């Protein structure tokens, strides 16, 4: 069988992953006195889970194996760093990973079974508004953004779900556009589409959340560029964004503070510039090769488990470790684009592209933020940062992307 | 298809954005990080790996010179002998960072050296808590304490070393300071602003005119050029190119040869010898003895200076008596004395005997290393005999030790502040013992003391050599 044949190749990238996991969790095992057996269990479970998914994917042709390996590498790096930062957090994340694996297969199966996606375009904006209202009523403010719902001690970040709803909405629209435009006046269709899109992004701004709207806006802009035959809409959107940024810069305190922190964080190092300078200290003290796992002091970085996890990676694995993570995301994006390019059905094409762009831009925004290349906004680094909602949603998206990849392979085009 | 082409454009945008991240990170690590990580808001500077106990520093007999202990969550560094080792061990301050051995061996002391992960496992298997590695120095605590006592009211430096191996046995620079964290932090400003420069490690970084002690180098050159029997008439004063050179006290010694001239430290003799030897011979001799050369050492070590390109007649005469623009460090003078003691072979000085883990695995071991051979064994032997005469019957009598033959040379050096005034001169002594089989060499300087090397420094050197030879 093909799946087993590839396993015997010594240069199979799978073995790099296995080697990395073994080294990483052995290191965590011997780091403490007495030795930390829990690290071995977590590492073993993670490795077993990844191998199982890899083999199942190989045997039953469940999508793109490379994308799976890249994702597995990212979650291994994330789990290593999180466990090193706080072993109880590492354990929780491992449990979330287990849940995410299940969600991955669930979404993989469901997405294939449901064939009426294109006909329920109105569901996605509606669900977004519903989620928004839910958080307005029951929500809790975390780090200045009111986008969390706590249910029986479990917290759900609704913006993570809206992210996925948004790309579904875009995919549905572009697959249905011709039909809708035949039925209704073209200008009205376009107007309503733009309005709904901006509403979905704008709702989150009302919750004082900046990262996800910016992410969705970037995805939206590229989707406009790719799928609109007429570039005027793309340009109009750009002008609107420029105007909105200017207004934001002038009148919104939140944005001004962040721009000041980007331009000169040293001026107010104890206040506005604190987070970003602490992150820069960490990246700087890591130098090119890093201080070594467990040898740095990433505990000095604020929010290191979520937003600033990339700084911790740079401190302990060095700039080369950080560059490896960046390249993994680039490879992931490449595989995603490849899937999108090979689809002929617009819905699948747009959906694959939307999900891929979400992964890529989200990684870019947060990494650029913590290295002070761009405005810092609080979003997670996909597959690496701590967080149940984000991990589960990312795996759900990955499951869908993999199903599209599988459809493309098995049914001769999707 | 047009959409697919645009998708490729989007992919290119993503590629561009991600390469920007990598380029910026590289730029940051190369050009930005050095400027920012020393910012006082970087808490790493203060909280260096505080969970692992910092290693100790011991003398050659296991006496603890520096150790760390836990005080609640944090560690504190304890220096049982206060200021005694401040110019060797340096300080390890939460606020002001680290210096000297504390800085240079920080990786070992704080358990960050390359193989520490493996060593930690071995330590754990033997039931030890992983801790920083311990440094054992070549220093002898008793000798160091005595040297400090003898120098207590002076400014200057003492270096005692083993001429056969290059091991540093004692090294004191005065004034010094208490490196204990709380005291250092309380007195930092005073120390930094003090005109006495207590932070200057004079033994290794102080540059002084060598004065008459440099006559041994000039003598070595004379011996190599067959001028051992050269006789000049010493009238107490000689004029070279319009500049006067006088003997100390204006004494005239009559017709003297090289050996007699060294013994009484005749300036008129050596000034003329300098002009007779000429620029290339003097320069060659100076370079052979290591002036203008960087010498590897565990502490910052300034190279001694011989900054002449062209030399006039007065320059030659000045260098002949160890004045002019030449500058040396006390440690370097001890190395010069050692090389004469060690049959002309100059050993590399060293301070760290070994580095061992908490469970006694040796990570690094110091070894005697030959640095150079400035002179032949015969020349060394001849110089040695001349230097024995200096202590037996010349200017260095006060360095004599009962029952042991001592070789030495005194020096009294004019410097930038004297301007002809005696009360600002540096007093020097270099020497070694026992002359027939030397095991200890010394250099002593008392800066701006106004005394002569024979009166002030020779007794200090004698006492230290006696202490070492009798103590063993």
Boltz contact constraints between the chains, C-beta under 6 A:
constraints:
  - contact:
      token1: [A, 30]
      token2: [B, 121]
      max_distance: 6.0
  - contact:
      token1: [A, 33]
      token2: [B, 124]
      max_distance: 6.0
  - contact:
      token1: [A, 222]
      token2: [B, 10]
      max_distance: 6.0
  - contact:
      token1: [A, 226]
      token2: [B, 6]
      max_distance: 6.0
  - contact:
      token1: [A, 226]
      token2: [B, 7]
      max_distance: 6.0
  - contact:
      token1: [A, 226]
      token2: [B, 10]
      max_distance: 6.0
  - contact:
      token1: [A, 269]
      token2: [B, 41]
      max_distance: 6.0
  - contact:
      token1: [A, 281]
      token2: [B, 37]
      max_distance: 6.0
  - contact:
      token1: [A, 281]
      token2: [B, 42]
      max_distance: 6.0
  - contact:
      token1: [A, 284]
      token2: [B, 33]
      max_distance: 6.0
  - contact:
      token1: [A, 284]
      token2: [B, 36]
      max_distance: 6.0
  - contact:
      token1: [A, 284]
      token2: [B, 37]
      max_distance: 6.0
  - contact:
      token1: [A, 285]
      token2: [B, 37]
      max_distance: 6.0
  - contact:
      token1: [A, 285]
      token2: [B, 44]
      max_distance: 6.0
  - contact:
      token1: [A, 288]
      token2: [B, 29]
      max_distance: 6.0
  - contact:
      token1: [A, 297]
      token2: [B, 44]
      max_distance: 6.0
  - contact:
      token1: [A, 300]
      token2: [B, 43]
      max_distance: 6.0
  - contact:
      token1: [A, 319]
      token2: [B, 25]
      max_distance: 6.0
  - contact:
      token1: [A, 319]
      token2: [B, 29]
      max_distance: 6.0
  - contact:
      token1: [A, 322]
      token2: [B, 25]
      max_distance: 6.0
  - contact:
      token1: [A, 323]
      token2: [B, 22]
      max_distance: 6.0
  - contact:
      token1: [A, 326]
      token2: [B, 18]
      max_distance: 6.0
  - contact:
      token1: [A, 326]
      token2: [B, 21]
      max_distance: 6.0
  - contact:
      token1: [A, 326]
      token2: [B, 22]
      max_distance: 6.0
  - contact:
      token1: [A, 330]
      token2: [B, 18]
      max_distance: 6.0
  - contact:
      token1: [A, 333]
      token2: [B, 14]
      max_distance: 6.0
  - contact:
      token1: [A, 337]
      token2: [B, 11]
      max_distance: 6.0
  - contact:
      token1: [A, 340]
      token2: [B, 7]
      max_distance: 6.0
  - contact:
      token1: [A, 341]
      token2: [B, 4]
      max_distance: 6.0
  - contact:
      token1: [A, 341]
      token2: [B, 7]
      max_distance: 6.0
  - contact:
      token1: [A, 360]
      token2: [B, 14]
      max_distance: 6.0
  - contact:
      token1: [A, 364]
      token2: [B, 17]
      max_distance: 6.0
  - contact:
      token1: [A, 367]
      token2: [B, 21]
      max_distance: 6.0
  - contact:
      token1: [A, 373]
      token2: [B, 24]
      max_distance: 6.0
